[in-house]
Amino acid sequence: MDGSDDNKAIGTKKPEAYLKEIETAVKKAIAKAGI
């Protein structure tokens, strides 16, 4: 998934759903970094 999809989703999703996606992305990034 690239950034363009995220930008499109901002206006169409409920804030809760958007925050959950951010949380998921952060967790994936942390796991990728090996922290």
N, CA and C atoms as an extended XYZ file, in Angstrom:
105
Properties=species:S:1:pos:R:3:atomname:S:1:resname:S:1:resid:I:1 pbc="F F F"
N         0.854       -1.209        0.000 N   MET     1
C         0.000        0.000        0.000 CA  MET     1
C         0.880        1.247        0.000 C   MET     1
N         0.554        2.184       -0.869 N   ASP     2
C         1.347        3.408       -0.909 CA  ASP     2
C         0.562        4.577       -0.310 C   ASP     2
N         1.193        5.730       -0.223 N   GLY     3
C         0.589        6.869        0.471 CA  GLY     3
C        -0.647        7.427       -0.192 C   GLY     3
N        -0.789        7.243       -1.490 N   SER     4
C        -1.924        7.843       -2.193 CA  SER     4
C        -3.244        7.266       -1.704 C   SER     4
N        -3.263        5.973       -1.393 N   ASP     5
C        -4.490        5.359       -0.892 CA  ASP     5
C        -4.874        5.960        0.458 C   ASP     5
N        -3.886        6.185        1.307 N   ASP     6
C        -4.159        6.767        2.617 CA  ASP     6
C        -4.776        8.151        2.472 C   ASP     6
N        -4.241        8.945        1.550 N   ASN     7
C        -4.750       10.301        1.375 CA  ASN     7
C        -6.198       10.300        0.902 C   ASN     7
N        -6.546        9.358        0.049 N   LYS     8
C        -7.928        9.269       -0.431 CA  LYS     8
C        -8.865        8.881        0.703 C   LYS     8
N        -8.388        8.049        1.618 N   ALA     9
C        -9.242        7.492        2.661 CA  ALA     9
C        -9.596        8.523        3.732 C   ALA     9
N        -8.795        9.566        3.854 N   ILE    10
C        -8.996       10.523        4.949 CA  ILE    10
C       -10.399       11.116        4.910 C   ILE    10
N       -10.839       11.536        3.738 N   GLY    11
C       -12.126       12.224        3.657 CA  GLY    11
C       -13.318       11.296        3.686 C   GLY    11
N       -13.116       10.001        3.452 N   THR    12
C       -14.243        9.102        3.255 CA  THR    12
C       -14.526        8.221        4.465 C   THR    12
N       -13.540        8.073        5.345 N   LYS    13
C       -13.720        7.163        6.477 CA  LYS    13
C       -14.048        7.917        7.752 C   LYS    13
N       -14.625        7.200        8.691 N   LYS    14
C       -14.846        7.773       10.015 CA  LYS    14
C       -13.498        7.967       10.700 C   LYS    14
N       -13.366        8.980       11.534 N   PRO    15
C       -12.085        9.237       12.217 CA  PRO    15
C       -11.578        8.017       12.975 C   PRO    15
N       -12.493        7.261       13.603 N   GLU    16
C       -12.060        6.095       14.377 CA  GLU    16
C       -11.364        5.091       13.466 C   GLU    16
N       -11.957        4.869       12.290 N   ALA    17
C       -11.375        3.903       11.359 CA  ALA    17
C       -10.016        4.392       10.874 C   ALA    17
N        -9.913        5.698       10.643 N   TYR    18
C        -8.657        6.255       10.172 CA  TYR    18
C        -7.578        6.124       11.243 C   TYR    18
N        -7.949        6.411       12.499 N   LEU    19
C        -6.988        6.283       13.589 CA  LEU    19
C        -6.531        4.840       13.736 C   LEU    19
N        -7.462        3.910       13.552 N   LYS    20
C        -7.089        2.495       13.665 CA  LYS    20
C        -6.100        2.122       12.568 C   LYS    20
N        -6.286        2.672       11.378 N   GLU    21
C        -5.343        2.391       10.290 CA  GLU    21
C        -3.965        2.955       10.607 C   GLU    21
N        -3.931        4.152       11.191 N   ILE    22
C        -2.647        4.739       11.579 CA  ILE    22
C        -1.968        3.842       12.606 C   ILE    22
N        -2.740        3.392       13.595 N   GLU    23
C        -2.181        2.535       14.641 CA  GLU    23
C        -1.601        1.264       14.032 C   GLU    23
N        -2.331        0.675       13.096 N   THR    24
C        -1.851       -0.543       12.437 CA  THR    24
C        -0.563       -0.265       11.671 C   THR    24
N        -0.521        0.857       10.976 N   ALA    25
C         0.666        1.203       10.195 CA  ALA    25
C         1.867        1.420       11.106 C   ALA    25
N         1.630        2.056       12.247 N   VAL    26
C         2.715        2.294       13.203 CA  VAL    26
C         3.241        0.968       13.741 C   VAL    26
N         2.324        0.069       14.088 N   LYS    27
C         2.756       -1.238       14.601 CA  LYS    27
C         3.571       -1.991       13.563 C   LYS    27
N         3.142       -1.918       12.298 N   LYS    28
C         3.885       -2.595       11.231 CA  LYS    28
C         5.271       -1.977       11.084 C   LYS    28
N         5.346       -0.656       11.169 N   ALA    29
C         6.631        0.023       11.018 CA  ALA    29
C         7.576       -0.357       12.155 C   ALA    29
N         7.037       -0.428       13.363 N   ILE    30
C         7.854       -0.811       14.521 CA  ILE    30
C         8.356       -2.241       14.352 C   ILE    30
N         7.465       -3.134       13.931 N   ALA    31
C         7.862       -4.526       13.736 CA  ALA    31
C         8.933       -4.632       12.647 C   ALA    31
N         8.793       -3.833       11.602 N   LYS    32
C         9.751       -3.839       10.497 CA  LYS    32
C        11.113       -3.355       10.980 C   LYS    32
N        11.104       -2.374       11.885 N   ALA    33
C        12.351       -1.822       12.399 CA  ALA    33
C        12.993       -2.764       13.408 C   ALA    33
N        12.229       -3.726       13.887 N   GLY    34
C        12.772       -4.713       14.812 CA  GLY    34
C        12.886       -4.217       16.237 C   GLY    34
N        12.078       -3.224       16.610 N   ILE    35
C        12.115       -2.685       17.968 CA  ILE    35
C        11.246       -3.557       18.868 C   ILE    35
